[in-house]
């Protein structure tokens, strides 16, 4: 999912947009299972789904341009 801190930074930004302040280290603790916060988990899954969709769109556009 990209550079190590990239996805965690996007999760922090996503949560900040919702008015929730967290540190990148807190996001990593949730990802690695050291703690559990439902809001961080939901934000992580949302960001990952958006990234997967973005990558699928890029692949589709690349294939369309190649044809």
N, CA, C and O atoms as a Maestro MAE file, in Angstrom:
{
 s_m_m2io_version
 :::
 2.0.0
}

f_m_ct {
 s_m_title
 :::
 protein
 m_atom[268] {
  # First column is atom index #
  i_m_mmod_type
  r_m_x_coord
  r_m_y_coord
  r_m_z_coord
  i_m_residue_number
  s_m_chain_name
  s_m_pdb_residue_name
  s_m_pdb_atom_name
  i_m_atomic_number
  :::
  1 25 0.807 -1.186 0.000 1 A "UNK " " N  " 7
  2 3 0.000 0.000 0.000 1 A "UNK " " CA " 6
  3 2 0.857 1.260 0.000 1 A "UNK " " C  " 6
  4 15 0.452 2.289 0.540 1 A "UNK " " O  " 8
  5 25 1.993 1.185 -0.580 2 A "UNK " " N  " 7
  6 3 2.815 2.377 -0.684 2 A "UNK " " CA " 6
  7 2 3.843 2.479 0.423 2 A "UNK " " C  " 6
  8 15 4.061 1.521 1.165 2 A "UNK " " O  " 8
  9 25 4.472 3.633 0.536 3 A "UNK " " N  " 7
  10 3 5.493 3.820 1.567 3 A "UNK " " CA " 6
  11 2 4.929 3.577 2.960 3 A "UNK " " C  " 6
  12 15 3.738 3.768 3.206 3 A "UNK " " O  " 8
  13 25 5.777 3.165 3.838 4 A "UNK " " N  " 7
  14 3 5.367 2.756 5.178 4 A "UNK " " CA " 6
  15 2 4.517 3.812 5.882 4 A "UNK " " C  " 6
  16 15 3.446 3.495 6.399 4 A "UNK " " O  " 8
  17 25 4.971 5.039 5.909 5 A "UNK " " N  " 7
  18 3 4.228 6.078 6.625 5 A "UNK " " CA " 6
  19 2 3.130 6.710 5.782 5 A "UNK " " C  " 6
  20 15 2.318 7.469 6.310 5 A "UNK " " O  " 8
  21 25 3.086 6.417 4.493 6 A "UNK " " N  " 7
  22 3 2.100 7.039 3.620 6 A "UNK " " CA " 6
  23 2 0.673 6.698 3.997 6 A "UNK " " C  " 6
  24 15 -0.167 7.588 4.133 6 A "UNK " " O  " 8
  25 25 0.396 5.426 4.167 7 A "UNK " " N  " 7
  26 3 -0.975 5.007 4.460 7 A "UNK " " CA " 6
  27 2 -1.365 5.461 5.870 7 A "UNK " " C  " 6
  28 15 -2.499 5.887 6.087 7 A "UNK " " O  " 8
  29 25 -0.442 5.376 6.822 8 A "UNK " " N  " 7
  30 3 -0.742 5.815 8.185 8 A "UNK " " CA " 6
  31 2 -0.995 7.318 8.212 8 A "UNK " " C  " 6
  32 15 -1.880 7.791 8.926 8 A "UNK " " O  " 8
  33 25 -0.225 8.059 7.441 9 A "UNK " " N  " 7
  34 3 -0.433 9.506 7.363 9 A "UNK " " CA " 6
  35 2 -1.783 9.852 6.785 9 A "UNK " " C  " 6
  36 15 -2.433 10.803 7.220 9 A "UNK " " O  " 8
  37 25 -2.211 9.067 5.790 10 A "UNK " " N  " 7
  38 3 -3.534 9.315 5.209 10 A "UNK " " CA " 6
  39 2 -4.646 8.970 6.190 10 A "UNK " " C  " 6
  40 15 -5.693 9.616 6.197 10 A "UNK " " O  " 8
  41 25 -4.421 7.949 7.023 11 A "UNK " " N  " 7
  42 3 -5.407 7.606 8.060 11 A "UNK " " CA " 6
  43 2 -5.504 8.752 9.066 11 A "UNK " " C  " 6
  44 15 -6.603 9.135 9.469 11 A "UNK " " O  " 8
  45 25 -4.356 9.301 9.472 12 A "UNK " " N  " 7
  46 3 -4.347 10.432 10.407 12 A "UNK " " CA " 6
  47 2 -5.087 11.620 9.796 12 A "UNK " " C  " 6
  48 15 -5.878 12.278 10.471 12 A "UNK " " O  " 8
  49 25 -4.827 11.894 8.512 13 A "UNK " " N  " 7
  50 3 -5.505 13.008 7.836 13 A "UNK " " CA " 6
  51 2 -7.008 12.766 7.738 13 A "UNK " " C  " 6
  52 15 -7.804 13.687 7.923 13 A "UNK " " O  " 8
  53 25 -7.395 11.519 7.447 14 A "UNK " " N  " 7
  54 3 -8.818 11.167 7.354 14 A "UNK " " CA " 6
  55 2 -9.504 11.401 8.704 14 A "UNK " " C  " 6
  56 15 -10.597 11.964 8.767 14 A "UNK " " O  " 8
  57 25 -8.854 10.966 9.767 15 A "UNK " " N  " 7
  58 3 -9.426 11.153 11.100 15 A "UNK " " CA " 6
  59 2 -9.447 12.629 11.493 15 A "UNK " " C  " 6
  60 15 -10.385 13.084 12.148 15 A "UNK " " O  " 8
  61 25 -8.424 13.370 11.100 16 A "UNK " " N  " 7
  62 3 -8.388 14.805 11.409 16 A "UNK " " CA " 6
  63 2 -9.548 15.528 10.739 16 A "UNK " " C  " 6
  64 15 -10.108 16.469 11.301 16 A "UNK " " O  " 8
  65 25 -9.908 15.088 9.537 17 A "UNK " " N  " 7
  66 3 -11.049 15.687 8.840 17 A "UNK " " CA " 6
  67 2 -12.350 15.435 9.596 17 A "UNK " " C  " 6
  68 15 -13.304 16.205 9.479 17 A "UNK " " O  " 8
  69 25 -12.383 14.353 10.368 18 A "UNK " " N  " 7
  70 3 -13.558 14.031 11.177 18 A "UNK " " CA " 6
  71 2 -13.466 14.627 12.580 18 A "UNK " " C  " 6
  72 15 -14.358 14.425 13.404 18 A "UNK " " O  " 8
  73 25 -12.385 15.362 12.851 19 A "UNK " " N  " 7
  74 3 -12.225 15.992 14.154 19 A "UNK " " CA " 6
  75 2 -11.581 15.108 15.205 19 A "UNK " " C  " 6
  76 15 -11.652 15.414 16.395 19 A "UNK " " O  " 8
  77 25 -10.954 14.016 14.785 20 A "UNK " " N  " 7
  78 3 -10.294 13.101 15.714 20 A "UNK " " CA " 6
  79 2 -8.789 13.259 15.548 20 A "UNK " " C  " 6
  80 15 -8.267 13.148 14.439 20 A "UNK " " O  " 8
  81 25 -8.100 13.516 16.641 21 A "UNK " " N  " 7
  82 3 -6.655 13.721 16.603 21 A "UNK " " CA " 6
  83 2 -5.943 12.470 17.108 21 A "UNK " " C  " 6
  84 15 -6.144 12.051 18.248 21 A "UNK " " O  " 8
  85 25 -5.109 11.876 16.252 22 A "UNK " " N  " 7
  86 3 -4.310 10.713 16.637 22 A "UNK " " CA " 6
  87 2 -2.907 10.870 16.068 22 A "UNK " " C  " 6
  88 15 -2.686 11.627 15.122 22 A "UNK " " O  " 8
  89 25 -1.970 10.150 16.654 23 A "UNK " " N  " 7
  90 3 -0.594 10.145 16.170 23 A "UNK " " CA " 6
  91 2 -0.405 8.977 15.209 23 A "UNK " " C  " 6
  92 15 -1.150 7.997 15.246 23 A "UNK " " O  " 8
  93 25 0.592 9.096 14.356 24 A "UNK " " N  " 7
  94 3 0.906 8.015 13.418 24 A "UNK " " CA " 6
  95 2 1.248 6.745 14.191 24 A "UNK " " C  " 6
  96 15 0.873 5.649 13.774 24 A "UNK " " O  " 8
  97 25 1.952 6.879 15.306 25 A "UNK " " N  " 7
  98 3 2.315 5.705 16.105 25 A "UNK " " CA " 6
  99 2 1.074 4.982 16.624 25 A "UNK " " C  " 6
  100 15 1.077 3.755 16.733 25 A "UNK " " O  " 8
  101 25 0.028 5.716 16.941 26 A "UNK " " N  " 7
  102 3 -1.226 5.098 17.386 26 A "UNK " " CA " 6
  103 2 -1.849 4.292 16.261 26 A "UNK " " C  " 6
  104 15 -2.381 3.206 16.489 26 A "UNK " " O  " 8
  105 25 -1.784 4.824 15.044 27 A "UNK " " N  " 7
  106 3 -2.310 4.093 13.886 27 A "UNK " " CA " 6
  107 2 -1.540 2.791 13.714 27 A "UNK " " C  " 6
  108 15 -2.144 1.742 13.491 27 A "UNK " " O  " 8
  109 25 -0.201 2.846 13.815 28 A "UNK " " N  " 7
  110 3 0.597 1.627 13.686 28 A "UNK " " CA " 6
  111 2 0.282 0.637 14.797 28 A "UNK " " C  " 6
  112 15 0.248 -0.567 14.548 28 A "UNK " " O  " 8
  113 25 0.053 1.111 16.012 29 A "UNK " " N  " 7
  114 3 -0.301 0.210 17.107 29 A "UNK " " CA " 6
  115 2 -1.602 -0.521 16.817 29 A "UNK " " C  " 6
  116 15 -1.734 -1.698 17.151 29 A "UNK " " O  " 8
  117 25 -2.553 0.146 16.209 30 A "UNK " " N  " 7
  118 3 -3.816 -0.507 15.844 30 A "UNK " " CA " 6
  119 2 -3.583 -1.500 14.711 30 A "UNK " " C  " 6
  120 15 -4.088 -2.621 14.755 30 A "UNK " " O  " 8
  121 25 -2.815 -1.091 13.690 31 A "UNK " " N  " 7
  122 3 -2.542 -1.980 12.554 31 A "UNK " " CA " 6
  123 2 -1.854 -3.254 13.020 31 A "UNK " " C  " 6
  124 15 -2.189 -4.347 12.562 31 A "UNK " " O  " 8
  125 25 -0.888 -3.118 13.935 32 A "UNK " " N  " 7
  126 3 -0.132 -4.276 14.413 32 A "UNK " " CA " 6
  127 2 -0.842 -5.039 15.523 32 A "UNK " " C  " 6
  128 15 -0.312 -6.034 16.017 32 A "UNK " " O  " 8
  129 25 -2.033 -4.594 15.928 33 A "UNK " " N  " 7
  130 3 -2.822 -5.311 16.917 33 A "UNK " " CA " 6
  131 2 -2.422 -5.051 18.354 33 A "UNK " " C  " 6
  132 15 -2.846 -5.783 19.247 33 A "UNK " " O  " 8
  133 25 -1.620 -4.033 18.603 34 A "UNK " " N  " 7
  134 3 -1.199 -3.721 19.969 34 A "UNK " " CA " 6
  135 2 -2.273 -2.986 20.754 34 A "UNK " " C  " 6
  136 15 -2.261 -2.991 21.985 34 A "UNK " " O  " 8
  137 25 -3.198 -2.359 20.050 35 A "UNK " " N  " 7
  138 3 -4.329 -1.693 20.696 35 A "UNK " " CA " 6
  139 2 -5.505 -1.740 19.734 35 A "UNK " " C  " 6
  140 15 -5.356 -2.077 18.560 35 A "UNK " " O  " 8
  141 25 -6.665 -1.399 20.247 36 A "UNK " " N  " 7
  142 3 -7.842 -1.426 19.375 36 A "UNK " " CA " 6
  143 2 -8.661 -0.160 19.578 36 A "UNK " " C  " 6
  144 15 -9.074 0.169 20.690 36 A "UNK " " O  " 8
  145 25 -8.881 0.528 18.487 37 A "UNK " " N  " 7
  146 3 -9.727 1.716 18.451 37 A "UNK " " CA " 6
  147 2 -10.588 1.573 17.204 37 A "UNK " " C  " 6
  148 15 -10.076 1.563 16.085 37 A "UNK " " O  " 8
  149 25 -11.878 1.463 17.398 38 A "UNK " " N  " 7
  150 3 -12.784 1.227 16.271 38 A "UNK " " CA " 6
  151 2 -12.700 2.329 15.227 38 A "UNK " " C  " 6
  152 15 -12.739 2.044 14.030 38 A "UNK " " O  " 8
  153 25 -12.585 3.576 15.652 39 A "UNK " " N  " 7
  154 3 -12.538 4.691 14.696 39 A "UNK " " CA " 6
  155 2 -11.295 4.607 13.820 39 A "UNK " " C  " 6
  156 15 -11.357 4.875 12.620 39 A "UNK " " O  " 8
  157 25 -10.163 4.233 14.421 40 A "UNK " " N  " 7
  158 3 -8.922 4.122 13.652 40 A "UNK " " CA " 6
  159 2 -8.999 2.938 12.705 40 A "UNK " " C  " 6
  160 15 -8.557 3.030 11.560 40 A "UNK " " O  " 8
  161 25 -9.551 1.831 13.168 41 A "UNK " " N  " 7
  162 3 -9.703 0.657 12.310 41 A "UNK " " CA " 6
  163 2 -10.605 0.970 11.127 41 A "UNK " " C  " 6
  164 15 -10.279 0.621 9.992 41 A "UNK " " O  " 8
  165 25 -11.724 1.615 11.372 42 A "UNK " " N  " 7
  166 3 -12.637 1.986 10.286 42 A "UNK " " CA " 6
  167 2 -11.970 2.939 9.302 42 A "UNK " " C  " 6
  168 15 -12.120 2.790 8.089 42 A "UNK " " O  " 8
  169 25 -11.237 3.914 9.822 43 A "UNK " " N  " 7
  170 3 -10.545 4.868 8.947 43 A "UNK " " CA " 6
  171 2 -9.489 4.155 8.116 43 A "UNK " " C  " 6
  172 15 -9.337 4.441 6.928 43 A "UNK " " O  " 8
  173 25 -8.756 3.228 8.729 44 A "UNK " " N  " 7
  174 3 -7.737 2.470 8.002 44 A "UNK " " CA " 6
  175 2 -8.370 1.684 6.860 44 A "UNK " " C  " 6
  176 15 -7.871 1.714 5.735 44 A "UNK " " O  " 8
  177 25 -9.455 0.988 7.139 45 A "UNK " " N  " 7
  178 3 -10.119 0.201 6.097 45 A "UNK " " CA " 6
  179 2 -10.673 1.089 4.993 45 A "UNK " " C  " 6
  180 15 -10.629 0.715 3.821 45 A "UNK " " O  " 8
  181 25 -11.190 2.253 5.347 46 A "UNK " " N  " 7
  182 3 -11.698 3.203 4.351 46 A "UNK " " CA " 6
  183 2 -10.575 3.704 3.455 46 A "UNK " " C  " 6
  184 15 -10.728 3.761 2.235 46 A "UNK " " O  " 8
  185 25 -9.451 4.066 4.057 47 A "UNK " " N  " 7
  186 3 -8.310 4.576 3.290 47 A "UNK " " CA " 6
  187 2 -7.740 3.486 2.386 47 A "UNK " " C  " 6
  188 15 -7.403 3.753 1.233 47 A "UNK " " O  " 8
  189 25 -7.632 2.270 2.897 48 A "UNK " " N  " 7
  190 3 -7.105 1.164 2.086 48 A "UNK " " CA " 6
  191 2 -8.044 0.854 0.926 48 A "UNK " " C  " 6
  192 15 -7.582 0.616 -0.190 48 A "UNK " " O  " 8
  193 25 -9.343 0.853 1.166 49 A "UNK " " N  " 7
  194 3 -10.304 0.601 0.082 49 A "UNK " " CA " 6
  195 2 -10.205 1.680 -0.990 49 A "UNK " " C  " 6
  196 15 -10.265 1.379 -2.182 49 A "UNK " " O  " 8
  197 25 -10.056 2.926 -0.576 50 A "UNK " " N  " 7
  198 3 -9.912 4.022 -1.543 50 A "UNK " " CA " 6
  199 2 -8.626 3.872 -2.342 50 A "UNK " " C  " 6
  200 15 -8.610 4.140 -3.543 50 A "UNK " " O  " 8
  201 25 -7.551 3.449 -1.690 51 A "UNK " " N  " 7
  202 3 -6.272 3.254 -2.386 51 A "UNK " " CA " 6
  203 2 -6.367 2.103 -3.387 51 A "UNK " " C  " 6
  204 15 -5.856 2.200 -4.503 51 A "UNK " " O  " 8
  205 25 -7.019 1.019 -2.985 52 A "UNK " " N  " 7
  206 3 -7.194 -0.103 -3.914 52 A "UNK " " CA " 6
  207 2 -8.021 0.318 -5.119 52 A "UNK " " C  " 6
  208 15 -7.717 -0.078 -6.244 52 A "UNK " " O  " 8
  209 25 -9.056 1.113 -4.902 53 A "UNK " " N  " 7
  210 3 -9.890 1.599 -6.003 53 A "UNK " " CA " 6
  211 2 -9.089 2.528 -6.907 53 A "UNK " " C  " 6
  212 15 -9.203 2.457 -8.131 53 A "UNK " " O  " 8
  213 25 -8.282 3.396 -6.309 54 A "UNK " " N  " 7
  214 3 -7.449 4.313 -7.087 54 A "UNK " " CA " 6
  215 2 -6.487 3.535 -7.980 54 A "UNK " " C  " 6
  216 15 -6.302 3.877 -9.148 54 A "UNK " " O  " 8
  217 25 -5.876 2.488 -7.429 55 A "UNK " " N  " 7
  218 3 -4.945 1.677 -8.217 55 A "UNK " " CA " 6
  219 2 -5.666 0.918 -9.323 55 A "UNK " " C  " 6
  220 15 -5.142 0.791 -10.430 55 A "UNK " " O  " 8
  221 25 -6.861 0.414 -9.037 56 A "UNK " " N  " 7
  222 3 -7.639 -0.282 -10.068 56 A "UNK " " CA " 6
  223 2 -8.021 0.678 -11.186 56 A "UNK " " C  " 6
  224 15 -7.997 0.301 -12.358 56 A "UNK " " O  " 8
  225 25 -8.373 1.910 -10.841 57 A "UNK " " N  " 7
  226 3 -8.702 2.923 -11.850 57 A "UNK " " CA " 6
  227 2 -7.498 3.240 -12.729 57 A "UNK " " C  " 6
  228 15 -7.636 3.402 -13.941 57 A "UNK " " O  " 8
  229 25 -6.325 3.328 -12.123 58 A "UNK " " N  " 7
  230 3 -5.109 3.602 -12.894 58 A "UNK " " CA " 6
  231 2 -4.823 2.462 -13.859 58 A "UNK " " C  " 6
  232 15 -4.461 2.701 -15.010 58 A "UNK " " O  " 8
  233 25 -4.980 1.239 -13.407 59 A "UNK " " N  " 7
  234 3 -4.756 0.078 -14.276 59 A "UNK " " CA " 6
  235 2 -5.748 0.085 -15.425 59 A "UNK " " C  " 6
  236 15 -5.376 -0.172 -16.570 59 A "UNK " " O  " 8
  237 25 -7.011 0.378 -15.130 60 A "UNK " " N  " 7
  238 3 -8.034 0.416 -16.183 60 A "UNK " " CA " 6
  239 2 -7.732 1.508 -17.203 60 A "UNK " " C  " 6
  240 15 -7.864 1.284 -18.406 60 A "UNK " " O  " 8
  241 25 -7.328 2.684 -16.734 61 A "UNK " " N  " 7
  242 3 -6.981 3.774 -17.660 61 A "UNK " " CA " 6
  243 2 -5.766 3.419 -18.499 61 A "UNK " " C  " 6
  244 15 -5.717 3.736 -19.688 61 A "UNK " " O  " 8
  245 25 -4.790 2.768 -17.892 62 A "UNK " " N  " 7
  246 3 -3.588 2.365 -18.620 62 A "UNK " " CA " 6
  247 2 -3.932 1.364 -19.709 62 A "UNK " " C  " 6
  248 15 -3.430 1.461 -20.829 62 A "UNK " " O  " 8
  249 25 -4.786 0.403 -19.382 63 A "UNK " " N  " 7
  250 3 -5.202 -0.589 -20.383 63 A "UNK " " CA " 6
  251 2 -5.990 0.074 -21.504 63 A "UNK " " C  " 6
  252 15 -5.820 -0.273 -22.673 63 A "UNK " " O  " 8
  253 25 -6.849 1.023 -21.156 64 A "UNK " " N  " 7
  254 3 -7.648 1.715 -22.171 64 A "UNK " " CA " 6
  255 2 -6.751 2.524 -23.103 64 A "UNK " " C  " 6
  256 15 -6.998 2.577 -24.308 64 A "UNK " " O  " 8
  257 25 -5.730 3.143 -22.564 65 A "UNK " " N  " 7
  258 3 -4.810 3.914 -23.394 65 A "UNK " " CA " 6
  259 2 -3.943 3.013 -24.266 65 A "UNK " " C  " 6
  260 15 -3.542 3.404 -25.362 65 A "UNK " " O  " 8
  261 25 -3.653 1.810 -23.782 66 A "UNK " " N  " 7
  262 3 -2.815 0.881 -24.542 66 A "UNK " " CA " 6
  263 2 -3.565 0.286 -25.728 66 A "UNK " " C  " 6
  264 15 -2.943 -0.133 -26.705 66 A "UNK " " O  " 8
  265 25 -4.877 0.244 -25.656 67 A "UNK " " N  " 7
  266 3 -5.675 -0.363 -26.739 67 A "UNK " " CA " 6
  267 2 -5.869 0.544 -27.895 67 A "UNK " " C  " 6
  268 15 -6.516 0.169 -28.872 67 A "UNK " " O  " 8
  :::
 }
 m_bond[267] {
  # First column is bond index #
  i_m_from
  i_m_to
  i_m_order
  :::
  1 1 2 1
  2 2 3 1
  3 3 4 2
  4 3 5 1
  5 5 6 1
  6 6 7 1
  7 7 8 2
  8 7 9 1
  9 9 10 1
  10 10 11 1
  11 11 12 2
  12 11 13 1
  13 13 14 1
  14 14 15 1
  15 15 16 2
  16 15 17 1
  17 17 18 1
  18 18 19 1
  19 19 20 2
  20 19 21 1
  21 21 22 1
  22 22 23 1
  23 23 24 2
  24 23 25 1
  25 25 26 1
  26 26 27 1
  27 27 28 2
  28 27 29 1
  29 29 30 1
  30 30 31 1
  31 31 32 2
  32 31 33 1
  33 33 34 1
  34 34 35 1
  35 35 36 2
  36 35 37 1
  37 37 38 1
  38 38 39 1
  39 39 40 2
  40 39 41 1
  41 41 42 1
  42 42 43 1
  43 43 44 2
  44 43 45 1
  45 45 46 1
  46 46 47 1
  47 47 48 2
  48 47 49 1
  49 49 50 1
  50 50 51 1
  51 51 52 2
  52 51 53 1
  53 53 54 1
  54 54 55 1
  55 55 56 2
  56 55 57 1
  57 57 58 1
  58 58 59 1
  59 59 60 2
  60 59 61 1
  61 61 62 1
  62 62 63 1
  63 63 64 2
  64 63 65 1
  65 65 66 1
  66 66 67 1
  67 67 68 2
  68 67 69 1
  69 69 70 1
  70 70 71 1
  71 71 72 2
  72 71 73 1
  73 73 74 1
  74 74 75 1
  75 75 76 2
  76 75 77 1
  77 77 78 1
  78 78 79 1
  79 79 80 2
  80 79 81 1
  81 81 82 1
  82 82 83 1
  83 83 84 2
  84 83 85 1
  85 85 86 1
  86 86 87 1
  87 87 88 2
  88 87 89 1
  89 89 90 1
  90 90 91 1
  91 91 92 2
  92 91 93 1
  93 93 94 1
  94 94 95 1
  95 95 96 2
  96 95 97 1
  97 97 98 1
  98 98 99 1
  99 99 100 2
  100 99 101 1
  101 101 102 1
  102 102 103 1
  103 103 104 2
  104 103 105 1
  105 105 106 1
  106 106 107 1
  107 107 108 2
  108 107 109 1
  109 109 110 1
  110 110 111 1
  111 111 112 2
  112 111 113 1
  113 113 114 1
  114 114 115 1
  115 115 116 2
  116 115 117 1
  117 117 118 1
  118 118 119 1
  119 119 120 2
  120 119 121 1
  121 121 122 1
  122 122 123 1
  123 123 124 2
  124 123 125 1
  125 125 126 1
  126 126 127 1
  127 127 128 2
  128 127 129 1
  129 129 130 1
  130 130 131 1
  131 131 132 2
  132 131 133 1
  133 133 134 1
  134 134 135 1
  135 135 136 2
  136 135 137 1
  137 137 138 1
  138 138 139 1
  139 139 140 2
  140 139 141 1
  141 141 142 1
  142 142 143 1
  143 143 144 2
  144 143 145 1
  145 145 146 1
  146 146 147 1
  147 147 148 2
  148 147 149 1
  149 149 150 1
  150 150 151 1
  151 151 152 2
  152 151 153 1
  153 153 154 1
  154 154 155 1
  155 155 156 2
  156 155 157 1
  157 157 158 1
  158 158 159 1
  159 159 160 2
  160 159 161 1
  161 161 162 1
  162 162 163 1
  163 163 164 2
  164 163 165 1
  165 165 166 1
  166 166 167 1
  167 167 168 2
  168 167 169 1
  169 169 170 1
  170 170 171 1
  171 171 172 2
  172 171 173 1
  173 173 174 1
  174 174 175 1
  175 175 176 2
  176 175 177 1
  177 177 178 1
  178 178 179 1
  179 179 180 2
  180 179 181 1
  181 181 182 1
  182 182 183 1
  183 183 184 2
  184 183 185 1
  185 185 186 1
  186 186 187 1
  187 187 188 2
  188 187 189 1
  189 189 190 1
  190 190 191 1
  191 191 192 2
  192 191 193 1
  193 193 194 1
  194 194 195 1
  195 195 196 2
  196 195 197 1
  197 197 198 1
  198 198 199 1
  199 199 200 2
  200 199 201 1
  201 201 202 1
  202 202 203 1
  203 203 204 2
  204 203 205 1
  205 205 206 1
  206 206 207 1
  207 207 208 2
  208 207 209 1
  209 209 210 1
  210 210 211 1
  211 211 212 2
  212 211 213 1
  213 213 214 1
  214 214 215 1
  215 215 216 2
  216 215 217 1
  217 217 218 1
  218 218 219 1
  219 219 220 2
  220 219 221 1
  221 221 222 1
  222 222 223 1
  223 223 224 2
  224 223 225 1
  225 225 226 1
  226 226 227 1
  227 227 228 2
  228 227 229 1
  229 229 230 1
  230 230 231 1
  231 231 232 2
  232 231 233 1
  233 233 234 1
  234 234 235 1
  235 235 236 2
  236 235 237 1
  237 237 238 1
  238 238 239 1
  239 239 240 2
  240 239 241 1
  241 241 242 1
  242 242 243 1
  243 243 244 2
  244 243 245 1
  245 245 246 1
  246 246 247 1
  247 247 248 2
  248 247 249 1
  249 249 250 1
  250 250 251 1
  251 251 252 2
  252 251 253 1
  253 253 254 1
  254 254 255 1
  255 255 256 2
  256 255 257 1
  257 257 258 1
  258 258 259 1
  259 259 260 2
  260 259 261 1
  261 261 262 1
  262 262 263 1
  263 263 264 2
  264 263 265 1
  265 265 266 1
  266 266 267 1
  267 267 268 2
  :::
 }
}
